[in-house]
Amino acid sequence: MDWNYRQGLIDNDAVMQVGHVRDWMSTLDYWGNDLIDGPSRRETWLGRYMLETGTTPTPIIVATNAGGRKHPREHDAQMVSPMQLIEGHMRLAYLRALIRHQHPNVKQHHEVIFATLP
């Protein structure tokens, strides 16, 4: 099964629609809240970069038509729609936090790589 890839932009509303299996989104939001509220994540290179620029240093990868397919690493979990996170867990966590907390530097659009299954 071959994936097709294309790079594009998504806005903040679309970022908030990127999902993951099981309770991963609550974990990502916990990590993101820690960026805003705790000093340890703010001091990492990724935390500093995202707080300063308001976006990710490299695009996250999302699957756009994977809903209902079995996740390859999460046992029997089904991937979600409209966008399933494939790669970039920490970047998505931090980006969601910047959006949710209305950080003054957050950009309105972000680069993403869309992975489409045949």
Stockholm file with secondary structure:
# STOCKHOLM 1.0

chainA/1-118         MDWNYRQGLIDNDAVMQVGHVRDWMSTLDYWGNDLIDGPSRRETWLGRYMLETGTTPTPIIVATNAGGRKHPREHDAQMVSPMQLIEGHMRLAYLRALIRHQHPNVKQHHEVIFATLP
#=GR chainA/1-118 SS CCCEEEEEEEEHHHHTTEECSTTHHHHHHHHHHHHHHCHHHHTSHHHHHHHHHSSCSSCEEEESSCTTSBCSSSTTCBCCSSEEEEECHHHHHHHHHHHHTTCTTCCSEEEEEEEECC
#=GC SS_cons         CCCEEEEEEEEHHHHTTEECSTTHHHHHHHHHHHHHHCHHHHTSHHHHHHHHHSSCSSCEEEESSCTTSBCSSSTTCBCCSSEEEEECHHHHHHHHHHHHTTCTTCCSEEEEEEEECC
//
